[in-house]
């Protein structure tokens, strides 16, 4: 991105948000180093809510069907927890964690007006 932006000197770069972590890092790098605005574009999804990606071509029909189901489940979960609490935390000191080992997912949610809590 550095070399391309140096050569072209664009005012704006449009970049998909499918890989949001990559978008975030590139945007911060480019906007700090160049006089260029990086604009995030929404993720395009198929009718079954699967994000379109060239990697999808590596999967057979059944595998695509499986990951479409997973995408739908995650989108439904996201919609359900908009006003709820969900975090992964270290079990030793309760700091936010991105690790599977030695951590727990903590959540709270409302069901029929009753606030429920749990951890896994």
Protein Blocks (a to p, Z undefined) as FASTA:
>chain_A
ZZmmmmnopabdcddfklmmlmmmmmmmmmmmpccdcddddddddfkopacdfklmmpcf
klmmmmmmmmmmmmmmmmmmmmaccddddfklopacfbfbhpacdddddeehiacdddZZ
